[in-house]
Amino acid sequence: MDQQPKKVIVIGAGLGGISAAISLAQEGYAVSVYEKNDKIGGKLNVLKQDGYTFDLGPSILTLPHLFERLFERSHRKLADYISIRPLRPHWRNFFEDGTTIDLFPEPDRMAAEARKVGESPEAVRRYLEYSARLYDLVDRGYFQQGLDNARDFARFYSLGDCLRFDVFRTMHGGVARYLRTRYYRDIFDYFIKYVGSSAYRAPAFMNCLPTIQFRYDLWYVDGGLYGIALGLGRLMQELGIAVHLQSEVVEILTEGERVTGIACKGGRVEPADIVVSNMEVIPAYRDLLKEDAKFMRTLEKFAPACSGLILDLGLDIQYPQLAHHNFFFSSDQRRHFRTVFEKGQLPDDPTIYLVAASKTDPTVAPAGCDCLKILPHIPCIDPRHPFSRADYLALKDRIIDRLEAMGLADLRKHIVFEHVWTPLDIQAQYYSNQGSIYGVVSDRFKNFAFKAPKQSSRYANLFFVGGSVNPGGGMPMVVLCGQNVCRKIVEWDRG
Ligand SMILES: Cc1cc2nc3c(=O)[nH]c(=O)nc-3n(C[C@H](O)[C@H](O)[C@H](O)COP(=O)(O)OP(=O)(O)OC[C@H]3O[C@@H](n4cnc5c(N)ncnc54)[C@H](O)[C@@H]3O)c2cc1C
């Protein structure tokens, strides 16, 4: 390496950007991060109001060992920076007929829940073995090697391996092959929520998702998930990474087939040897590089994952029937997926995710009160036919009606604090493509669940990190992506 460390600029301090910045600093690069908002973390965000603390973004931590690597490589321990603990049950599932099912990673407890509704524990066991085989296959290459496209796959995986991806089925097809009851089919189909896609359009290998949760557990961060951003922020500071907040990048400067630096709102210009964009691929090429329509068309297959209606409610009571994580299932989940992902309409009867962190963490709500984050998945913004705020607020009312009907009696009356973010707010806050909350959709017909590649095809020293590039959205995946993009940069830069 040269005497002077090479200068890397990271655009955006989401978890992907943070992971890339830390990994590159650990490799000896001089790293600075430019973030448009006034705090780091990106979608990992927090709202504190009137004694309530809400996770505005992620609320489920999985695969903490991928975060641990960032600390280990600096001879530190995650536990000294972030306090995490596993949750039981993982989730509580509510159905409109009054059935409730809890999910546990322990096989005997899982079997007891399955028996309650007539699902065969043996079928659940065999489904989870299928999931584990897919996870091991996907993890070995796609995740750990950072494979980016079909060519990389063909080089890494044997023909026999390729067949084991269960390529001719959808995710739902894989679920339905093993599980018989409507309850268990709906529950395992909904693991696709981790990447904001449809179980009827995602490829079958997305059935690897339950193994992420059951083999490696589901975790909570004491005080709320934003503790992850605080811990990683401390590590960045200790590694000497310069973080510039309220610094929106408005242009990536270029010279021929290389990028040379960035320009910020307000006129500041910074040169760089390498630029890593944590801004998603499509907005970055369109808005920062002003690429032409022909090039932008090549990116259309990297369509956005779903968006969400983020509803935070402070209550003056507690609902004893809730667990920390809860899912209220649509009475027709196939219709829900079709409405959101194929018709692009706001659903009448969505599956609703509801987090009540106050069930296990007394610091996030006043005594005797629940704080709820409610998140139905809804279509991302269609620029040709955008919904209005009034449309989204009407959906919010339908969601509250639905929760009241499914057992949260008088919910509306017990709301003492309310905060709503629509896809329009999400897009404005993070500049995500069409308000997507998980980056690129996993759709076997559009992209076979490949996201965009980490190295630009136009500018050799421009790289991307985060939910719009492989392996895609979700906190652990973008953290892994940061480590993988660092390896790619080092290989390219140092041969
Ligand atoms: C409501 C919600 C719930 C979720 N639940 C979970 C969950 O339970 N578990 C889970 O694992 N994942 C969950 N996710 C997904 C997870 O949050 C994301 O996949 C992940 O945090 C995305 O990280 P990222 O680095 O790709 O991008 P982001 O977090 O979007 O970061 C990109 C950053 O770049 C900044 N930026 C963009 N453009 C510019 C610019 N021009 N100049 C400067 N800065 C710029 C943005 O402000 C942002 O800070 C959830 C997401 C949401 C929104």
The ligand as a Tripos MOL2 file, in Angstrom:
@<TRIPOS>MOLECULE
LIG
   53    58     1     0     0
SMALL
NO_CHARGES

@<TRIPOS>ATOM
      1 C1        -40.0800   -0.0060    9.1860 C.3       1 LIG1
      2 C2        -38.9420   -0.9330    8.8950 C.ar      1 LIG1
      3 C3        -38.8680   -2.1530    9.5560 C.ar      1 LIG1
      4 C4        -37.8040   -3.0080    9.3250 C.ar      1 LIG1
      5 N1        -37.6910   -4.1490   10.0660 N.ar      1 LIG1
      6 C5        -36.5460   -4.8600   10.0030 C.ar      1 LIG1
      7 C6        -36.2760   -5.8620   10.9820 C.ar      1 LIG1
      8 O1        -37.0720   -6.0730   11.9160 O.2       1 LIG1
      9 N2        -35.1160   -6.5540   10.8820 N.ar      1 LIG1
     10 C7        -34.2000   -6.3040    9.8970 C.ar      1 LIG1
     11 O2        -33.1360   -6.9610    9.8690 O.2       1 LIG1
     12 N3        -34.4210   -5.3360    8.9650 N.ar      1 LIG1
     13 C8        -35.5540   -4.6080    9.0090 C.ar      1 LIG1
     14 N4        -35.7600   -3.5790    8.1430 N.ar      1 LIG1
     15 C9        -34.8360   -3.4100    6.9980 C.3       1 LIG1
     16 C10       -33.5370   -2.7290    7.4100 C.3       1 LIG1
     17 O3        -33.8130   -1.6090    8.1980 O.3       1 LIG1
     18 C11       -32.7990   -2.2880    6.1730 C.3       1 LIG1
     19 O4        -32.6620   -3.3460    5.2350 O.3       1 LIG1
     20 C12       -31.4110   -1.7590    6.4760 C.3       1 LIG1
     21 O5        -31.3540   -1.0300    7.6800 O.3       1 LIG1
     22 C13       -31.0150   -0.8980    5.3060 C.3       1 LIG1
     23 O6        -29.6990   -0.4650    5.4380 O.3       1 LIG1
     24 P1        -28.9850    0.2110    4.2020 P.3       1 LIG1
     25 O7        -27.5870    0.4580    4.6160 O.co2     1 LIG1
     26 O8        -29.2090   -0.5860    2.9810 O.co2     1 LIG1
     27 O9        -29.7640    1.5790    3.8770 O.3       1 LIG1
     28 P2        -30.3850    2.7620    4.7180 P.3       1 LIG1
     29 O10       -30.6430    2.4050    6.1100 O.co2     1 LIG1
     30 O11       -31.5200    3.2810    3.9110 O.co2     1 LIG1
     31 O12       -29.2230    3.8560    4.6910 O.3       1 LIG1
     32 C14       -28.9550    4.6800    3.6030 C.3       1 LIG1
     33 C15       -28.4580    6.0010    4.1760 C.3       1 LIG1
     34 O13       -28.0050    6.8320    3.1170 O.3       1 LIG1
     35 C16       -28.4520    8.1530    3.3600 C.3       1 LIG1
     36 N5        -28.4650    8.8360    2.0660 N.ar      1 LIG1
     37 C17       -29.2060    8.5140    0.9780 C.ar      1 LIG1
     38 N6        -28.9250    9.3540   -0.0390 N.ar      1 LIG1
     39 C18       -27.9800   10.1980    0.4230 C.ar      1 LIG1
     40 C19       -27.2840   11.2950   -0.1670 C.ar      1 LIG1
     41 N7        -27.5050   11.6760   -1.4430 N.pl3     1 LIG1
     42 N8        -26.3720   11.9650    0.5760 N.ar      1 LIG1
     43 C20       -26.1150   11.5770    1.8620 C.ar      1 LIG1
     44 N9        -26.7750   10.5640    2.4730 N.ar      1 LIG1
     45 C21       -27.6760    9.8800    1.7580 C.ar      1 LIG1
     46 C22       -29.8090    7.9750    3.9780 C.3       1 LIG1
     47 O14       -30.2300    9.1200    4.6860 O.3       1 LIG1
     48 C23       -29.5580    6.7750    4.8970 C.3       1 LIG1
     49 O15       -29.0930    7.1810    6.1590 O.3       1 LIG1
     50 C24       -36.8110   -2.6720    8.3530 C.ar      1 LIG1
     51 C25       -36.8890   -1.4540    7.6780 C.ar      1 LIG1
     52 C26       -37.9300   -0.5790    7.9610 C.ar      1 LIG1
     53 C27       -37.9580    0.7680    7.2820 C.3       1 LIG1
@<TRIPOS>BOND
     1     1     2 1
     2     2     3 ar
     3     2    52 ar
     4     3     4 ar
     5     4     5 ar
     6     4    50 ar
     7     5     6 ar
     8     6     7 ar
     9     6    13 1
    10     7     8 2
    11     7     9 ar
    12     9    10 ar
    13    10    11 2
    14    10    12 ar
    15    12    13 ar
    16    13    14 ar
    17    14    15 1
    18    14    50 ar
    19    15    16 1
    20    16    17 1
    21    16    18 1
    22    18    19 1
    23    18    20 1
    24    20    21 1
    25    20    22 1
    26    22    23 1
    27    23    24 1
    28    24    25 2
    29    24    26 1
    30    24    27 1
    31    27    28 1
    32    28    29 2
    33    28    30 1
    34    28    31 1
    35    31    32 1
    36    32    33 1
    37    33    34 1
    38    33    48 1
    39    34    35 1
    40    35    36 1
    41    35    46 1
    42    36    37 ar
    43    36    45 ar
    44    37    38 ar
    45    38    39 ar
    46    39    40 ar
    47    39    45 ar
    48    40    41 1
    49    40    42 ar
    50    42    43 ar
    51    43    44 ar
    52    44    45 ar
    53    46    47 1
    54    46    48 1
    55    48    49 1
    56    50    51 ar
    57    51    52 ar
    58    52    53 1
@<TRIPOS>SUBSTRUCTURE
     1 LIG1         1 GROUP 0 **** ****
